[in-house]
Amino acid sequence: MIKFPLLVVSILIWLLKPTQAFPGPGTGCKDGLQYTSGNICCLNCPAGTRMTSPCTRFGSQGTCEECDDGTFTGHSNDLSHCLKCMKCPSDKEIVRPCTHTQDAECQCKSGRFCAPDQPCEVCKKCSRCKNDEEIARNCTSTNNTVCKKVQPMSGSASAEASVIVTLIVPLIAALIIGAIIFAVWRRRKTTDSQGNPANRLKPGEDNGDNCPTEIKSCSNLNLPRQLEDVEFPKLVPVNGDESLRKCFEYFDDLDFNQHKRFFRHLGIVDNVIKSKEQLPYEDRIHDLLTVWVEKEGREASLNNLLKALLDLNQRRTAETVKEKAIHNGHYDVQY
């Protein structure tokens, strides 16, 4: 009589024993497809959404909500917050916009590159081939310029080039001599015209061209002024600080022997300048200009950089930077 209840109890324990169809807490959930919530497995939320509340029934899906604009989830997940989309830095451009299911993709802008097998904090400027080299492969966003030595010309090509040089050089020399003779003749004619009393104006007379009576001759008013006498215009950025940073590459034309004096004039200490010497020249200029902008803050402007060049008698470089900044639409002239 006692053994029968024990047998019934044993059968009931065996029937109630957990099986694989009803896993215990934290076991049996499929990795990458399900997540554990208490004692049950819930299905992940699909890509592009996030989990706002877990499921309440085994094998079902909880409440999922679509990611907000500017955020994403690239795979099924149980995240409570979507991931923020990446923003391209100033030296890169976006090639694939961010969506709810994929992050944005950036690449180096034209003229710069970043090798895929190296950390890409800052895009490097593409190299230029030397005078005795030619481009074998153009620079891309992931590869630097590849140069190769210029092959010497064959005997026939060299002979043809020699003949061309023999013909062109005398012609160029003749044109230069002719230009000098014409310039001397025109200057002498102008001087003779100014020295002729018949060409001078009497006080109160007008020469018909609104020439001031204090000037005896207006024949030179239309001549171009010397470059050194032209007043440098004030430039206005089109896009704030971004316009200034886009002009950094134009300072690569700065004379290599003058760049230390230039940055000392801008207030950059020698220790900082020396710390950049291991970089290629173009990257060195870019990094030192970045240091200067961070030091100056809101006071940093392209006009200050151009003034520093003028103070160091580097007017040709200043003119080149100014013209490129205006031509490429980064700055306007303030009238």
VOBA-1610 file (N, C-alpha, C; in pm, whole numbers, padded with zeros to 5 digits, always signed):
BEGIN
Met+00083-00121+00000Met+00000+00000+00000Met+00086+00126+00000Ile+00208+00120+00053Ile+00294+00238+00061Ile+00366+00262-00070Lys+00399+00152-00145Lys+00477+00166-00266Lys+00399+00233-00379Phe+00269+00217-00381Phe+00190+00274-00493Phe+00199+00426-00497Pro+00179+00499-00387Pro+00194+00645-00395Pro+00333+00687-00435Leu+00436+00616-00391Leu+00573+00651-00432Leu+00591+00637-00582Leu+00532+00535-00642Leu+00541+00516-00786Leu+00474+00629-00861Val+00357+00672-00810Val+00284+00783-00875Val+00366+00911-00869Val+00427+00935-00752Val+00509+01057-00737Val+00626+01054-00833Ser+00692+00941-00850Ser+00807+00928-00941Ser+00766+00957-01084Ile+00649+00906-01123Ile+00601+00931-01261Ile+00574+01079-01282Leu+00512+01143-01182Leu+00481+01286-01195Leu+00610+01369-01206Ile+00713+01335-01127Ile+00841+01409-01134Ile+00905+01394-01272Trp+00896+01272-01329Trp+00955+01248-01461Trp+00881+01327-01568Leu+00749+01335-01558Leu+00670+01410-01656Leu+00697+01558-01648Leu+00721+01608-01528Leu+00742+01753-01511Leu+00887+01794-01530Lys+00979+01702-01559Lys+01121+01733-01579Lys+01137+01819-01704Pro+01214+01933-01696Pro+01231+02022-01813Pro+01299+01950-01927Thr+01254+01979-02049Thr+01314+01925-02171Thr+01372+02037-02252Gln+01434+02001-02366Gln+01493+02103-02454Gln+01389+02195-02516Ala+01266+02152-02525Ala+01162+02238-02584Ala+01128+02353-02493Phe+01157+02336-02359Phe+01131+02443-02264Phe+01259+02467-02185Pro+01352+02544-02242Pro+01483+02561-02179Pro+01471+02637-02048Gly+01570+02611-01962Gly+01577+02682-01835Gly+01631+02822-01859Pro+01646+02898-01750Pro+01691+03036-01759Pro+01828+03046-01824Gly+01837+03129-01931Gly+01965+03159-01993Gly+02021+03049-02079Thr+01944+02940-02105Thr+01997+02831-02188Thr+01902+02807-02303Gly+01961+02758-02415Gly+01880+02719-02528Gly+01847+02830-02625Cys+01879+02958-02598Cys+01851+03068-02692Cys+01950+03064-02807Lys+01905+03085-02928Lys+01988+03080-03047Lys+02070+03208-03060Asp+02202+03192-03061Asp+02293+03305-03064Asp+02276+03382-03195Gly+02260+03514-03184Gly+02243+03599-03302Gly+02101+03611-03350Leu+02011+03528-03299Leu+01871+03532-03340Leu+01778+03559-03223Gln+01819+03518-03102Gln+01733+03533-02986Gln+01813+03593-02870Tyr+01743+03643-02771Tyr+01805+03692-02649Tyr+01722+03644-02529Thr+01785+03643-02412Thr+01720+03592-02291Thr+01650+03704-02217Ser+01527+03683-02181Ser+01451+03777-02097Ser+01388+03696-01984Gly+01449+03703-01866Gly+01401+03621-01754Gly+01429+03476-01781Asn+01323+03394-01789Asn+01336+03250-01811Asn+01300+03208-01953Ile+01279+03303-02045Ile+01234+03268-02180Ile+01326+03331-02284Cys+01321+03277-02406Cys+01398+03329-02519Cys+01308+03413-02609Cys+01352+03533-02640Cys+01276+03622-02728Cys+01350+03639-02860Leu+01275+03658-02969Leu+01335+03683-03100Leu+01392+03825-03104Asn+01510+03841-03170Asn+01570+03973-03187Asn+01480+04065-03269Cys+01496+04196-03247Cys+01431+04294-03334Cys+01508+04302-03465Pro+01441+04325-03579Pro+01511+04328-03708Pro+01603+04449-03721Ala+01693+04445-03819Ala+01783+04557-03845Ala+01702+04682-03876Gly+01750+04795-03829Gly+01678+04921-03850Gly+01582+04955-03738Thr+01573+04867-03637Thr+01483+04891-03524Thr+01559+04865-03394Arg+01495+04896-03282Arg+01550+04871-03149Arg+01439+04811-03062Met+01478+04745-02953Met+01383+04679-02864Met+01339+04777-02755Thr+01209+04801-02748Thr+01157+04890-02644Thr+01102+04813-02524Ser+01058+04688-02547Ser+01015+04603-02435Ser+01028+04457-02479Pro+01073+04366-02389Pro+01094+04226-02427Pro+00962+04151-02442Cys+00975+04028-02495Cys+00855+03946-02515Cys+00809+03887-02382Thr+00690+03837-02379Thr+00634+03773-02258Thr+00601+03626-02283Arg+00622+03581-02405Arg+00593+03441-02440Arg+00713+03382-02512Phe+00751+03260-02479Phe+00870+03196-02535Phe+00865+03195-02689Gly+00980+03234-02751Gly+00992+03228-02897Gly+00923+03339-02972Ser+00863+03435-02902Ser+00795+03544-02971Ser+00888+03668-02972Gln+00841+03771-03034Gln+00919+03895-03046Gln+00857+04002-02958Gly+00945+04078-02891Gly+00895+04186-02807Gly+00851+04304-02892Thr+00843+04421-02827Thr+00803+04542-02900Thr+00928+04608-02959Cys+00926+04630-03091Cys+01039+04690-03163Cys+00996+04825-03220Glu+01087+04918-03223Glu+01057+05053-03273Glu+01165+05095-03372Glu+01123+05160-03481Glu+01219+05201-03586Glu+01316+05307-03531Cys+01442+05298-03577Cys+01544+05394-03533Cys+01509+05535-03578Asp+01546+05632-03496Asp+01527+05772-03532Asp+01623+05812-03643Asp+01595+05925-03710Asp+01687+05975-03813Asp+01822+06007-03750Gly+01928+05970-03821Gly+02063+05992-03768Gly+02115+05877-03686Thr+02035+05769-03674Thr+02077+05649-03601Thr+02046+05526-03685Phe+02107+05411-03646Phe+02087+05289-03724Phe+02119+05166-03639Thr+02072+05050-03684Thr+02118+04919-03638Thr+02136+04834-03762Gly+02257+04780-03782Gly+02287+04708-03905Gly+02246+04563-03904His+02211+04506-03787His+02175+04364-03778His+02059+04348-03680Ser+02002+04226-03678Ser+01899+04198-03577Ser+01961+04211-03439Asn+01883+04259-03342Asn+01944+04296-03215Asn+01841+04302-03103Asp+01894+04318-02980Asp+01808+04342-02863Asp+01851+04473-02795Leu+01905+04569-02876Leu+01953+04696-02822Leu+01835+04785-02783Ser+01854+04858-02674Ser+01749+04952-02633Ser+01768+05089-02699His+01887+05115-02758His+01914+05240-02828His+01985+05211-02960Cys+01946+05279-03065Cys+02013+05264-03194Cys+02149+05335-03190Leu+02237+05296-03282Leu+02371+05354-03290Leu+02369+05484-03369Lys+02452+05581-03327Lys+02460+05708-03399Lys+02533+05693-03531Cys+02485+05761-03635Cys+02550+05757-03766Cys+02682+05834-03762Met+02780+05786-03838Met+02910+05852-03845Met+02899+05980-03928Lys+02974+06084-03886Lys+02981+06209-03961Lys+03119+06221-04022Cys+03125+06256-04150Cys+03254+06266-04220Cys+03330+06388-04172Pro+03461+06374-04142Pro+03542+06491-04104Pro+03565+06583-04225Ser+03631+06696-04201Ser+03644+06799-04304Ser+03727+06754-04423Asp+03824+06659-04402Asp+03908+06617-04514Asp+03851+06496-04588Lys+03726+06459-04555Lys+03661+06347-04624Lys+03524+06390-04677Glu+03472+06310-04768Glu+03340+06336-04824Glu+03256+06209-04813Ile+03127+06225-04806Ile+03037+06111-04789Ile+03011+06045-04925Val+03020+05912-04930Val+02994+05837-05053Val+02870+05749-05039Arg+02828+05727-04915Arg+02705+05651-04892Arg+02637+05706-04769Pro+02516+05761-04783Pro+02449+05821-04667Pro+02404+05717-04566Cys+02385+05761-04444Cys+02338+05672-04337Cys+02188+05646-04354Thr+02148+05520-04336Thr+02006+05483-04335Thr+01977+05416-04201His+01855+05372-04182His+01819+05306-04056His+01886+05169-04041Thr+01935+05111-04154Thr+01995+04977-04149Thr+02143+04975-04178Gln+02206+05090-04211Gln+02350+05090-04238Gln+02407+05227-04205Asp+02534+05225-04161Asp+02604+05349-04125Asp+02649+05422-04251Ala+02683+05551-04236Ala+02736+05629-04347Ala+02876+05578-04381Glu+02918+05604-04505Glu+03052+05566-04550Glu+03122+05690-04605Cys+03246+05713-04560Cys+03323+05830-04602Cys+03448+05788-04676Gln+03500+05878-04758Gln+03628+05855-04823Gln+03702+05987-04836Cys+03833+05980-04852Cys+03915+06101-04863Cys+03873+06182-04986Lys+03878+06314-04971Lys+03843+06402-05081Lys+03948+06395-05192Ser+03913+06450-05307Ser+04003+06448-05423Ser+04134+06516-05388Gly+04246+06452-05426Gly+04378+06506-05396Gly+04436+06453-05267Arg+04360+06368-05195Arg+04408+06310-05070Arg+04375+06161-05067Phe+04446+06087-04981Phe+04425+05942-04976Phe+04450+05891-04835Cys+04405+05768-04811Cys+04429+05700-04684Cys+04434+05551-04714Ala+04551+05487-04690Ala+04567+05345-04719Ala+04473+05263-04630Pro+04401+05164-04688Pro+04303+05087-04608Pro+04367+05003-04498Asp+04497+04969-04510Asp+04562+04886-04409Asp+04630+04969-04300Gln+04604+05101-04298Gln+04664+05188-04199Gln+04554+05268-04129Pro+04578+05311-04002Pro+04477+05395-03934Pro+04461+05527-04008Cys+04336+05567-04029Cys+04309+05684-04113Cys+04248+05795-04029Glu+04329+05859-03946Glu+04281+05972-03867Glu+04274+06098-03953Val+04376+06115-04038Val+04381+06231-04127Val+04421+06184-04266Cys+04350+06227-04368Cys+04385+06191-04505Cys+04515+06262-04544Lys+04605+06190-04608Lys+04732+06247-04652Lys+04718+06304-04794Lys+04797+06407-04822Lys+04791+06467-04955Lys+04865+06379-05055Cys+04808+06366-05174Cys+04869+06284-05278Cys+05006+06340-05317Ser+05100+06250-05340Ser+05236+06291-05377Ser+05240+06343-05521Arg+05340+06428-05547Arg+05363+06477-05684Arg+05488+06411-05739Cys+05485+06376-05864Cys+05601+06313-05926Cys+05711+06418-05946Lys+05835+06372-05937Lys+05949+06461-05955Lys+05965+06497-06103Asn+06060+06588-06130Asn+06079+06636-06267Asn+06121+06524-06362Asp+06196+06425-06310Asp+06241+06316-06396Asp+06150+06195-06388Glu+06026+06215-06339Glu+05929+06107-06327Glu+05798+06143-06396Glu+05717+06042-06419Glu+05583+06061-06473Glu+05486+05972-06398Ile+05358+06005-06407Ile+05256+05931-06331Ile+05231+05795-06395Ala+05248+05690-06314Ala+05215+05555-06360Ala+05073+05517-06319Arg+05029+05569-06204Arg+04892+05544-06159Arg+04846+05663-06077Asn+04732+05718-06112Asn+04680+05836-06045Asn+04643+05805-05900Cys+04647+05909-05820Cys+04610+05896-05679Cys+04459+05875-05667Thr+04419+05785-05576Thr+04277+05762-05546Thr+04255+05786-05397Ser+04134+05766-05352Ser+04103+05789-05210Ser+04170+05687-05119Thr+04217+05573-05176Thr+04279+05468-05096Thr+04423+05438-05135Asn+04475+05502-05240Asn+04612+05476-05285Asn+04680+05605-05325Asn+04808+05616-05289Asn+04887+05733-05324Asn+04925+05728-05472Thr+04975+05840-05524Thr+05022+05846-05662Thr+05141+05751-05680Val+05142+05680-05792Val+05256+05594-05825Val+05331+05658-05940Cys+05460+05684-05919Cys+05542+05749-06021Cys+05643+05650-06079Lys+05690+05679-06198Lys+05797+05599-06260Lys+05892+05692-06333Lys+06015+05646-06347Lys+06116+05725-06414Lys+06078+05745-06561Val+06105+05865-06611Val+06080+05894-06753Val+06182+05819-06837Gln+06134+05741-06935Gln+06223+05666-07021Gln+06297+05759-07116Pro+06429+05740-07132Pro+06504+05825-07226Pro+06454+05805-07368Met+06458+05911-07444Met+06410+05904-07583Met+06504+05820-07669Ser+06445+05759-07769Ser+06525+05681-07864Ser+06609+05774-07949Gly+06699+05716-08029Gly+06789+05797-08111Gly+06716+05886-08209Ser+06611+05833-08275Ser+06538+05913-08373Ser+06459+06022-08306Ala+06394+05989-08190Ala+06316+06091-08119Ala+06408+06200-08067Ser+06527+06161-08020Ser+06622+06261-07970Ser+06668+06353-08081Ala+06687+06296-08199Ala+06729+06379-08313Ala+06620+06477-08351Glu+06493+06429-08350Glu+06382+06519-08383Glu+06371+06632-08281Ala+06388+06598-08152Ala+06382+06701-08048Ala+06494+06802-08066Ser+06612+06754-08105Ser+06726+06845-08126Ser+06698+06942-08239Val+06633+06892-08346Val+06600+06978-08459Val+06498+07084-08418Ile+06398+07041-08337Ile+06295+07135-08293Ile+06355+07245-08207Val+06444+07204-08114Val+06509+07302-08027Val+06592+07399-08110Thr+06663+07347-08211Thr+06747+07432-08297Thr+06663+07537-08369Leu+06539+07502-08405Leu+06453+07597-08477Leu+06382+07693-08382Ile+06339+07641-08268Ile+06256+07723-08179Ile+06338+07825-08101Val+06456+07784-08050Val+06535+07875-07967Val+06568+08005-08038Pro+06618+08003-08163Pro+06643+08132-08231Pro+06517+08215-08249Leu+06403+08146-08275Leu+06278+08219-08294Leu+06237+08290-08165Ile+06248+08219-08051Ile+06215+08281-07923Ile+06307+08397-07894Ala+06436+08378-07920Ala+06532+08486-07897Ala+06499+08609-07981Ala+06459+08587-08108Ala+06424+08698-08196Ala+06300+08772-08143Leu+06201+08696-08092Leu+06081+08758-08038Leu+06113+08842-07914Ile+06201+08790-07828Ile+06238+08865-07707Ile+06309+08994-07744Ile+06405+08985-07838Ile+06477+09105-07880Ile+06383+09207-07942Gly+06289+09156-08025Gly+06191+09247-08087Gly+06104+09315-07983Ala+06063+09239-07878Ala+05981+09298-07773Ala+06057+09406-07698Ile+06187+09381-07672Ile+06269+09481-07602Ile+06282+09608-07685Ile+06309+09591-07815Ile+06323+09708-07905Ile+06194+09787-07910Phe+06079+09715-07917Phe+05950+09784-07924Phe+05923+09860-07794Ala+05958+09797-07679Ala+05935+09863-07550Ala+06020+09990-07538Val+06147+09983-07583Val+06234+10100-07577Val+06182+10210-07668Trp+06137+10172-07788Trp+06084+10271-07884Trp+05959+10338-07830Arg+05870+10258-07770Arg+05746+10315-07718Arg+05773+10407-07599Arg+05867+10366-07515Arg+05899+10451-07400Arg+05960+10583-07446Arg+06048+10576-07547Arg+06109+10699-07598Arg+06004+10790-07660Lys+05909+10727-07731Lys+05804+10807-07794Lys+05717+10874-07688Thr+05688+10802-07579Thr+05608+10859-07471Thr+05681+10975-07405Thr+05814+10956-07384Thr+05894+11062-07323Thr+05897+11186-07410Asp+05914+11164-07544Asp+05915+11279-07636Asp+05781+11350-07635Ser+05672+11270-07625Ser+05539+11331-07624Ser+05518+11414-07499Gln+05569+11367-07385Gln+05554+11442-07262Gln+05641+11566-07261Gly+05755+11559-07330Gly+05844+11676-07332Gly+05804+11781-07433Asn+05708+11752-07519Asn+05664+11848-07620Asn+05566+11947-07556Pro+05600+12078-07557Pro+05511+12177-07494Pro+05372+12177-07552Ala+05358+12133-07679Ala+05225+12136-07742Ala+05131+12036-07679Asn+05190+11933-07610Asn+05106+11829-07550Asn+05071+11857-07406Arg+05123+11968-07351Arg+05095+12000-07212Arg+04965+12080-07201Leu+04898+12067-07091Leu+04772+12138-07067Leu+04800+12264-06989Lys+04731+12368-07023Lys+04737+12490-06947Lys+04646+12480-06826Pro+04674+12557-06722Pro+04587+12552-06604Pro+04442+12579-06641Gly+04352+12490-06591Gly+04208+12508-06617Gly+04160+12438-06740Glu+04253+12387-06826Glu+04210+12319-06947Glu+04180+12173-06917Asp+04097+12113-07004Asp+04059+11972-06990Asp+04101+11901-07117Asn+04163+11783-07104Asn+04209+11710-07222Asn+04100+11625-07285Gly+03977+11633-07233Gly+03865+11557-07291Gly+03848+11420-07230Asp+03942+11379-07143Asp+03933+11247-07079Asp+03919+11260-06930Asn+03872+11380-06883Asn+03857+11405-06740Asn+03990+11390-06667Cys+04098+11424-06732Cys+04230+11416-06669Cys+04247+11535-06576Pro+04291+11519-06451Pro+04310+11632-06360Pro+04410+11731-06418Thr+04381+11858-06401Thr+04466+11963-06459Thr+04601+11968-06391Glu+04613+11912-06268Glu+04742+11915-06202Glu+04841+11819-06268Ile+04788+11719-06346Ile+04874+11622-06413Ile+04904+11672-06552Lys+05032+11686-06588Lys+05069+11742-06717Lys+05040+11645-06830Ser+05046+11514-06804Ser+05018+11417-06909Ser+04951+11296-06848Cys+04845+11245-06912Cys+04773+11128-06862Cys+04805+11005-06945Ser+04912+11009-07021Ser+04942+10898-07110Ser+04975+10770-07034Asn+05017+10782-06906Asn+05055+10663-06830Asn+04947+10615-06734Leu+04827+10681-06734Leu+04725+10644-06637Leu+04671+10504-06660Asn+04677+10455-06785Asn+04621+10323-06815Asn+04724+10212-06802Leu+04849+10249-06768Leu+04950+10146-06751Leu+04926+10070-06621Pro+04951+09937-06618Pro+04930+09860-06494Pro+05028+09903-06388Arg+04980+09909-06263Arg+05066+09943-06151Arg+05155+09826-06116Gln+05268+09852-06052Gln+05355+09747-06008Gln+05282+09660-05905Leu+05311+09531-05908Leu+05242+09438-05819Leu+05257+09477-05674Glu+05377+09529-05638Glu+05402+09564-05499Glu+05319+09683-05452Asp+05268+09763-05547Asp+05193+09884-05510Asp+05043+09857-05498Val+04996+09741-05544Val+04853+09712-05543Val+04809+09678-05401Glu+04704+09742-05354Glu+04654+09716-05219Glu+04590+09578-05213Phe+04622+09502-05109Phe+04569+09366-05097Phe+04425+09373-05047Pro+04329+09309-05116Pro+04188+09318-05075Pro+04161+09232-04952Lys+04054+09264-04883Lys+04010+09184-04768Lys+03915+09077-04819Leu+03939+08952-04774Leu+03859+08839-04820Leu+03757+08800-04713Val+03640+08757-04759Val+03530+08717-04670Val+03501+08570-04695Pro+03502+08482-04592Pro+03478+08339-04612Pro+03334+08313-04655Val+03319+08217-04745Val+03186+08179-04792Val+03120+08082-04693Asn+03202+07999-04626Asn+03148+07897-04538Asn+03222+07892-04404Gly+03249+08006-04344Gly+03309+08014-04211Gly+03443+07945-04201Asp+03464+07872-04088Asp+03592+07805-04065Asp+03623+07701-04170Glu+03518+07641-04228Glu+03539+07539-04330Glu+03613+07597-04450Ser+03582+07723-04487Ser+03651+07788-04599Ser+03799+07801-04571Leu+03834+07838-04447Leu+03976+07855-04410Leu+04049+07722-04421Arg+03991+07615-04369Arg+04060+07485-04370Arg+04077+07432-04512Lys+03982+07462-04601Lys+03993+07416-04739Lys+04108+07485-04813Cys+04157+07597-04759Cys+04265+07671-04825Cys+04403+07629-04774Phe+04408+07534-04677Phe+04538+07494-04621Phe+04630+07440-04730Glu+04575+07362-04825Glu+04661+07300-04925Glu+04725+07403-05019Tyr+04671+07524-05028Tyr+04730+07625-05114Tyr+04863+07676-05057Phe+04887+07656-04929Phe+05011+07703-04868Phe+05127+07607-04893Asp+05103+07499-04970Asp+05213+07411-05007Asp+05313+07483-05097Asp+05268+07593-05163Asp+05357+07669-05249Asp+05454+07756-05170Leu+05439+07761-05038Leu+05530+07839-04955Leu+05672+07786-04968Asp+05767+07877-04986Asp+05907+07839-05000Asp+05950+07755-04880Phe+06010+07638-04909Phe+06052+07546-04802Phe+06144+07616-04703Asn+06231+07704-04753Asn+06327+07772-04665Asn+06263+07883-04583Gln+06136+07915-04610Gln+06068+08024-04541Gln+05960+07976-04443His+05930+07844-04446His+05812+07800-04371His+05832+07814-04219Lys+05956+07796-04169Lys+05977+07811-04024Lys+05959+07957-03982Arg+06016+08050-04061Arg+05997+08192-04031Arg+05850+08230-04034Phe+05776+08170-04129Phe+05633+08200-04144Phe+05556+08160-04018Phe+05580+08038-03969Phe+05504+07991-03853Phe+05552+08058-03724Arg+05681+08093-03716Arg+05725+08172-03600Arg+05655+08307-03600His+05639+08367-03718His+05570+08495-03729His+05424+08485-03684Leu+05366+08363-03701Leu+05228+08339-03658Leu+05218+08306-03509Gly+05335+08295-03441Gly+05332+08268-03298Gly+05344+08123-03260Ile+05380+08035-03356Ile+05400+07893-03325Ile+05543+07876-03272Val+05558+07812-03156Val+05689+07798-03094Val+05773+07694-03169Asp+05906+07704-03153Asp+05998+07617-03227Asp+05979+07469-03194Asn+05944+07438-03068Asn+05927+07297-03030Asn+05814+07232-03110Val+05706+07306-03131Val+05593+07252-03209Val+05634+07236-03355Ile+05705+07336-03409Ile+05750+07328-03549Ile+05843+07209-03568Lys+05935+07189-03472Lys+06030+07079-03482Lys+05961+06944-03471Ser+05851+06935-03396Ser+05781+06807-03378Ser+05716+06757-03506Lys+05701+06846-03604Lys+05636+06808-03731Lys+05737+06779-03842Glu+05868+06786-03813Glu+05969+06774-03917Glu+05974+06636-03981Gln+05925+06532-03910Gln+05930+06397-03967Gln+05820+06375-04071Leu+05725+06467-04080Leu+05614+06453-04175Leu+05656+06502-04313Pro+05590+06452-04421Pro+05611+06512-04553Pro+05577+06661-04549Tyr+05636+06738-04640Tyr+05623+06884-04634Tyr+05476+06928-04636Glu+05396+06868-04725Glu+05256+06909-04736Glu+05180+06882-04605Asp+05203+06762-04546Asp+05135+06729-04420Asp+05186+06818-04306Arg+05314+06853-04311Arg+05370+06941-04207Arg+05301+07077-04208Ile+05284+07134-04329Ile+05217+07263-04342Ile+05073+07252-04291His+05002+07145-04331His+04862+07126-04292His+04849+07117-04140Asp+04937+07037-04075Asp+04927+07019-03930Asp+04960+07149-03854Leu+05062+07224-03900Leu+05099+07348-03832Leu+04990+07454-03848Leu+04924+07458-03964Leu+04813+07552-03981Leu+04697+07513-03890Thr+04675+07382-03871Thr+04570+07336-03779Thr+04602+07379-03636Val+04730+07368-03597Val+04772+07413-03464Val+04746+07562-03448Trp+04777+07639-03553Trp+04756+07784-03547Trp+04609+07819-03533Val+04522+07750-03606Val+04377+07777-03598Val+04326+07747-03458Glu+04372+07636-03400Glu+04327+07602-03264Glu+04378+07704-03163Lys+04496+07761-03187Lys+04551+07861-03095Lys+04476+07994-03109Glu+04444+08034-03231Glu+04378+08163-03253Glu+04228+08158-03224Gly+04167+08043-03244Gly+04022+08031-03221Gly+03944+08113-03322Arg+03851+08193-03275Arg+03765+08271-03364Arg+03840+08382-03438Glu+03957+08418-03388Glu+04035+08525-03451Glu+04110+08476-03575Ala+04116+08345-03597Ala+04188+08292-03712Ala+04118+08330-03842Ser+04191+08381-03938Ser+04133+08416-04068Ser+04240+08407-04175Leu+04195+08388-04299Leu+04287+08383-04412Leu+04359+08515-04431Asn+04292+08626-04398Asn+04356+08757-04412Asn+04480+08769-04323Asn+04477+08709-04203Asn+04594+08712-04115Asn+04710+08633-04174Leu+04678+08518-04237Leu+04783+08438-04300Leu+04846+08512-04418Leu+04762+08577-04498Leu+04814+08653-04613Leu+04899+08770-04567Lys+04859+08835-04459Lys+04937+08947-04406Lys+05074+08900-04358Ala+05077+08781-04296Ala+05205+08726-04251Ala+05298+08701-04369Leu+05242+08651-04481Leu+05323+08631-04601Leu+05376+08763-04655Leu+05291+08865-04655Leu+05334+08997-04703Leu+05443+09055-04613Asp+05431+09034-04483Asp+05532+09085-04389Asp+05668+09021-04414Leu+05667+08896-04467Leu+05792+08824-04493Leu+05835+08835-04639Asn+05775+08934-04713Asn+05809+08957-04854Asn+05780+08835-04940Gln+05676+08761-04906Gln+05633+08646-04984Gln+05504+08679-05059Arg+05507+08792-05130Arg+05385+08840-05196Arg+05338+08747-05308Arg+05432+08686-05380Arg+05390+08596-05488Arg+05309+08480-05432Thr+05355+08422-05320Thr+05279+08313-05257Thr+05144+08363-05207Ala+05141+08484-05150Ala+05015+08541-05101Ala+04916+08560-05217Glu+04966+08609-05332Glu+04880+08628-05448Glu+04825+08494-05496Thr+04910+08390-05497Thr+04867+08258-05543Thr+04757+08202-05452Val+04777+08211-05320Val+04676+08161-05225Val+04546+08238-05241Lys+04556+08371-05253Lys+04435+08453-05267Lys+04357+08415-05392Glu+04427+08403-05506Glu+04358+08373-05632Glu+04291+08235-05627Lys+04359+08135-05569Lys+04300+08001-05560Lys+04178+08000-05468Ala+04187+08075-05357Ala+04075+08080-05262Ala+03951+08141-05328Ile+03972+08246-05410Ile+03859+08311-05478Ile+03809+08225-05593His+03903+08172-05673His+03867+08093-05791His+03787+07968-05754Asn+03823+07903-05644Asn+03755+07781-05602Asn+03632+07805-05517Gly+03593+07931-05502Gly+03467+07963-05436Gly+03468+07956-05285His+03588+07956-05222His+03593+07952-05076His+03584+08092-05016Tyr+03624+08195-05089Tyr+03624+08331-05038Tyr+03574+08428-05145Asp+03517+08540-05099Asp+03477+08652-05185Asp+03557+08775-05143Val+03570+08867-05238Val+03641+08992-05209Val+03542+09091-05150Gln+03579+09154-05039Gln+03495+09256-04976Gln+03525+09392-05039Tyr+03423+09448-05100Tyr+03441+09578-05166Tyr+03400+09692-05071
//
